[in-house]
Amino acid sequence: MMTKLDYSYLIPFLIMSVISFFVIVGQLQPINTDEYLKVAVQEGDTLWGLSARYKDFHELSSSSFISWVEKENNIFDNHIFPGQEIILPVEIATMQVVMNE
C-alpha cells in the first residue's frame, strides 16, 4: 500500500511545472514593436555604440541591451549593416517624456 510519503515529490513537481510553463509562455510572446524605437543603422554604427547613444532612455546594461536587440531583430554576433532597420529597447513614450523635461 502506498503512503502519503510516496507521493511527496508530486506537489513540488507540479508547482515547478506550472511555473516553468508560464515563464516559457511569457518569453515566447512577441513584443509590440509599435511601442519601441525603430532606427536605421548608419555607417559606423555598432550595437555597443547604439547602447551608449540611447543610455538615457533605457535602464539596461550594455550587454543586456545588445542581447535584447539581437534577440528581437534576429541578429547574430553583433552583425548590423547600414540601412538595416532595427528595433531598440527604448520605449517611445519614455523617450518623449525624457526629451520634454
Biotite code that builds the C-alpha atoms (Angstrom):
import biotite.structure as struc

atoms = struc.array([
    struc.Atom([0.000, 0.000, 0.000], chain_id="A", res_id=1, res_name="MET", atom_name="CA", element="C"),
    struc.Atom([1.244, 3.471, -0.916], chain_id="A", res_id=2, res_name="MET", atom_name="CA", element="C"),
    struc.Atom([1.564, 6.112, 1.758], chain_id="A", res_id=3, res_name="THR", atom_name="CA", element="C"),
    struc.Atom([1.412, 9.902, 1.526], chain_id="A", res_id=4, res_name="LYS", atom_name="CA", element="C"),
    struc.Atom([5.185, 9.990, 1.719], chain_id="A", res_id=5, res_name="LEU", atom_name="CA", element="C"),
    struc.Atom([5.464, 8.093, -1.567], chain_id="A", res_id=6, res_name="ASP", atom_name="CA", element="C"),
    struc.Atom([3.755, 10.995, -3.360], chain_id="A", res_id=7, res_name="TYR", atom_name="CA", element="C"),
    struc.Atom([5.546, 13.801, -1.513], chain_id="A", res_id=8, res_name="SER", atom_name="CA", element="C"),
    struc.Atom([7.563, 14.677, -4.595], chain_id="A", res_id=9, res_name="TYR", atom_name="CA", element="C"),
    struc.Atom([4.458, 15.140, -6.755], chain_id="A", res_id=10, res_name="LEU", atom_name="CA", element="C"),
    struc.Atom([3.225, 18.512, -5.425], chain_id="A", res_id=11, res_name="ILE", atom_name="CA", element="C"),
    struc.Atom([6.581, 20.339, -5.768], chain_id="A", res_id=12, res_name="PRO", atom_name="CA", element="C"),
    struc.Atom([6.990, 18.797, -9.222], chain_id="A", res_id=13, res_name="PHE", atom_name="CA", element="C"),
    struc.Atom([3.575, 20.049, -10.325], chain_id="A", res_id=14, res_name="LEU", atom_name="CA", element="C"),
    struc.Atom([4.215, 23.521, -8.910], chain_id="A", res_id=15, res_name="ILE", atom_name="CA", element="C"),
    struc.Atom([7.563, 23.783, -10.703], chain_id="A", res_id=16, res_name="MET", atom_name="CA", element="C"),
    struc.Atom([5.974, 22.535, -13.935], chain_id="A", res_id=17, res_name="SER", atom_name="CA", element="C"),
    struc.Atom([3.277, 25.209, -13.823], chain_id="A", res_id=18, res_name="VAL", atom_name="CA", element="C"),
    struc.Atom([5.813, 27.959, -13.051], chain_id="A", res_id=19, res_name="ILE", atom_name="CA", element="C"),
    struc.Atom([8.071, 26.768, -15.880], chain_id="A", res_id=20, res_name="SER", atom_name="CA", element="C"),
    struc.Atom([5.145, 26.768, -18.283], chain_id="A", res_id=21, res_name="PHE", atom_name="CA", element="C"),
    struc.Atom([4.242, 30.380, -17.538], chain_id="A", res_id=22, res_name="PHE", atom_name="CA", element="C"),
    struc.Atom([7.864, 31.542, -17.773], chain_id="A", res_id=23, res_name="VAL", atom_name="CA", element="C"),
    struc.Atom([8.281, 29.882, -21.168], chain_id="A", res_id=24, res_name="ILE", atom_name="CA", element="C"),
    struc.Atom([4.981, 31.234, -22.493], chain_id="A", res_id=25, res_name="VAL", atom_name="CA", element="C"),
    struc.Atom([5.901, 34.717, -21.284], chain_id="A", res_id=26, res_name="GLY", atom_name="CA", element="C"),
    struc.Atom([9.206, 34.545, -23.159], chain_id="A", res_id=27, res_name="GLN", atom_name="CA", element="C"),
    struc.Atom([7.558, 33.419, -26.392], chain_id="A", res_id=28, res_name="LEU", atom_name="CA", element="C"),
    struc.Atom([5.150, 36.329, -26.683], chain_id="A", res_id=29, res_name="GLN", atom_name="CA", element="C"),
    struc.Atom([6.321, 38.835, -29.286], chain_id="A", res_id=30, res_name="PRO", atom_name="CA", element="C"),
    struc.Atom([6.851, 42.426, -28.267], chain_id="A", res_id=31, res_name="ILE", atom_name="CA", element="C"),
    struc.Atom([4.607, 45.196, -29.535], chain_id="A", res_id=32, res_name="ASN", atom_name="CA", element="C"),
    struc.Atom([7.060, 46.821, -31.930], chain_id="A", res_id=33, res_name="THR", atom_name="CA", element="C"),
    struc.Atom([4.955, 49.986, -32.164], chain_id="A", res_id=34, res_name="ASP", atom_name="CA", element="C"),
    struc.Atom([5.981, 50.868, -28.598], chain_id="A", res_id=35, res_name="GLU", atom_name="CA", element="C"),
    struc.Atom([9.723, 50.702, -29.246], chain_id="A", res_id=36, res_name="TYR", atom_name="CA", element="C"),
    struc.Atom([12.104, 52.938, -31.149], chain_id="A", res_id=37, res_name="LEU", atom_name="CA", element="C"),
    struc.Atom([12.988, 51.789, -34.649], chain_id="A", res_id=38, res_name="LYS", atom_name="CA", element="C"),
    struc.Atom([16.183, 53.187, -36.154], chain_id="A", res_id=39, res_name="VAL", atom_name="CA", element="C"),
    struc.Atom([18.018, 52.827, -39.445], chain_id="A", res_id=40, res_name="ALA", atom_name="CA", element="C"),
    struc.Atom([21.612, 51.749, -38.927], chain_id="A", res_id=41, res_name="VAL", atom_name="CA", element="C"),
    struc.Atom([24.123, 54.322, -40.171], chain_id="A", res_id=42, res_name="GLN", atom_name="CA", element="C"),
    struc.Atom([27.646, 53.730, -41.464], chain_id="A", res_id=43, res_name="GLU", atom_name="CA", element="C"),
    struc.Atom([29.929, 53.083, -38.470], chain_id="A", res_id=44, res_name="GLY", atom_name="CA", element="C"),
    struc.Atom([27.104, 52.198, -36.040], chain_id="A", res_id=45, res_name="ASP", atom_name="CA", element="C"),
    struc.Atom([27.648, 49.315, -33.638], chain_id="A", res_id=46, res_name="THR", atom_name="CA", element="C"),
    struc.Atom([25.304, 47.792, -31.088], chain_id="A", res_id=47, res_name="LEU", atom_name="CA", element="C"),
    struc.Atom([27.644, 48.975, -28.326], chain_id="A", res_id=48, res_name="TRP", atom_name="CA", element="C"),
    struc.Atom([27.546, 52.488, -29.757], chain_id="A", res_id=49, res_name="GLY", atom_name="CA", element="C"),
    struc.Atom([23.743, 52.452, -30.021], chain_id="A", res_id=50, res_name="LEU", atom_name="CA", element="C"),
    struc.Atom([23.530, 51.297, -26.416], chain_id="A", res_id=51, res_name="SER", atom_name="CA", element="C"),
    struc.Atom([25.701, 54.239, -25.344], chain_id="A", res_id=52, res_name="ALA", atom_name="CA", element="C"),
    struc.Atom([23.829, 56.719, -27.573], chain_id="A", res_id=53, res_name="ARG", atom_name="CA", element="C"),
    struc.Atom([20.457, 55.793, -26.060], chain_id="A", res_id=54, res_name="TYR", atom_name="CA", element="C"),
    struc.Atom([21.664, 55.123, -22.490], chain_id="A", res_id=55, res_name="LYS", atom_name="CA", element="C"),
    struc.Atom([19.483, 57.935, -21.112], chain_id="A", res_id=56, res_name="ASP", atom_name="CA", element="C"),
    struc.Atom([16.393, 56.206, -22.493], chain_id="A", res_id=57, res_name="PHE", atom_name="CA", element="C"),
    struc.Atom([16.851, 52.653, -21.182], chain_id="A", res_id=58, res_name="HIS", atom_name="CA", element="C"),
    struc.Atom([17.886, 51.020, -17.919], chain_id="A", res_id=59, res_name="GLU", atom_name="CA", element="C"),
    struc.Atom([19.702, 48.003, -19.351], chain_id="A", res_id=60, res_name="LEU", atom_name="CA", element="C"),
    struc.Atom([23.387, 47.254, -19.129], chain_id="A", res_id=61, res_name="SER", atom_name="CA", element="C"),
    struc.Atom([25.189, 47.435, -22.473], chain_id="A", res_id=62, res_name="SER", atom_name="CA", element="C"),
    struc.Atom([25.354, 43.643, -22.719], chain_id="A", res_id=63, res_name="SER", atom_name="CA", element="C"),
    struc.Atom([21.641, 43.284, -21.874], chain_id="A", res_id=64, res_name="SER", atom_name="CA", element="C"),
    struc.Atom([20.786, 45.990, -24.432], chain_id="A", res_id=65, res_name="PHE", atom_name="CA", element="C"),
    struc.Atom([22.758, 44.130, -27.103], chain_id="A", res_id=66, res_name="ILE", atom_name="CA", element="C"),
    struc.Atom([21.225, 40.768, -26.199], chain_id="A", res_id=67, res_name="SER", atom_name="CA", element="C"),
    struc.Atom([17.731, 42.271, -26.419], chain_id="A", res_id=68, res_name="TRP", atom_name="CA", element="C"),
    struc.Atom([18.450, 43.873, -29.814], chain_id="A", res_id=69, res_name="VAL", atom_name="CA", element="C"),
    struc.Atom([19.969, 40.655, -31.178], chain_id="A", res_id=70, res_name="GLU", atom_name="CA", element="C"),
    struc.Atom([17.024, 38.560, -29.998], chain_id="A", res_id=71, res_name="LYS", atom_name="CA", element="C"),
    struc.Atom([14.239, 40.864, -31.201], chain_id="A", res_id=72, res_name="GLU", atom_name="CA", element="C"),
    struc.Atom([15.874, 41.608, -34.562], chain_id="A", res_id=73, res_name="ASN", atom_name="CA", element="C"),
    struc.Atom([17.286, 38.135, -35.300], chain_id="A", res_id=74, res_name="ASN", atom_name="CA", element="C"),
    struc.Atom([20.838, 39.466, -35.345], chain_id="A", res_id=75, res_name="ILE", atom_name="CA", element="C"),
    struc.Atom([23.780, 37.156, -34.769], chain_id="A", res_id=76, res_name="PHE", atom_name="CA", element="C"),
    struc.Atom([27.246, 38.089, -33.498], chain_id="A", res_id=77, res_name="ASP", atom_name="CA", element="C"),
    struc.Atom([26.561, 41.849, -33.440], chain_id="A", res_id=78, res_name="ASN", atom_name="CA", element="C"),
    struc.Atom([26.413, 41.984, -37.251], chain_id="A", res_id=79, res_name="HIS", atom_name="CA", element="C"),
    struc.Atom([24.460, 45.043, -38.350], chain_id="A", res_id=80, res_name="ILE", atom_name="CA", element="C"),
    struc.Atom([24.799, 46.903, -41.621], chain_id="A", res_id=81, res_name="PHE", atom_name="CA", element="C"),
    struc.Atom([23.982, 50.402, -42.917], chain_id="A", res_id=82, res_name="PRO", atom_name="CA", element="C"),
    struc.Atom([20.361, 50.832, -43.950], chain_id="A", res_id=83, res_name="GLY", atom_name="CA", element="C"),
    struc.Atom([19.137, 47.969, -41.770], chain_id="A", res_id=84, res_name="GLN", atom_name="CA", element="C"),
    struc.Atom([16.152, 48.926, -39.613], chain_id="A", res_id=85, res_name="GLU", atom_name="CA", element="C"),
    struc.Atom([16.309, 47.590, -36.079], chain_id="A", res_id=86, res_name="ILE", atom_name="CA", element="C"),
    struc.Atom([14.134, 47.892, -33.009], chain_id="A", res_id=87, res_name="ILE", atom_name="CA", element="C"),
    struc.Atom([15.810, 49.132, -29.845], chain_id="A", res_id=88, res_name="LEU", atom_name="CA", element="C"),
    struc.Atom([14.688, 48.512, -26.241], chain_id="A", res_id=89, res_name="PRO", atom_name="CA", element="C"),
    struc.Atom([13.774, 52.174, -25.921], chain_id="A", res_id=90, res_name="VAL", atom_name="CA", element="C"),
    struc.Atom([10.111, 52.809, -25.276], chain_id="A", res_id=91, res_name="GLU", atom_name="CA", element="C"),
    struc.Atom([8.920, 55.719, -27.416], chain_id="A", res_id=92, res_name="ILE", atom_name="CA", element="C"),
    struc.Atom([6.753, 57.059, -24.574], chain_id="A", res_id=93, res_name="ALA", atom_name="CA", element="C"),
    struc.Atom([9.735, 57.101, -22.194], chain_id="A", res_id=94, res_name="THR", atom_name="CA", element="C"),
    struc.Atom([11.889, 58.830, -24.759], chain_id="A", res_id=95, res_name="MET", atom_name="CA", element="C"),
    struc.Atom([9.272, 61.540, -25.286], chain_id="A", res_id=96, res_name="GLN", atom_name="CA", element="C"),
    struc.Atom([8.952, 62.155, -21.546], chain_id="A", res_id=97, res_name="VAL", atom_name="CA", element="C"),
    struc.Atom([12.719, 62.456, -21.069], chain_id="A", res_id=98, res_name="VAL", atom_name="CA", element="C"),
    struc.Atom([13.078, 64.807, -24.044], chain_id="A", res_id=99, res_name="MET", atom_name="CA", element="C"),
    struc.Atom([10.281, 67.053, -22.765], chain_id="A", res_id=100, res_name="ASN", atom_name="CA", element="C"),
    struc.Atom([11.911, 67.521, -19.348], chain_id="A", res_id=101, res_name="GLU", atom_name="CA", element="C"),
])
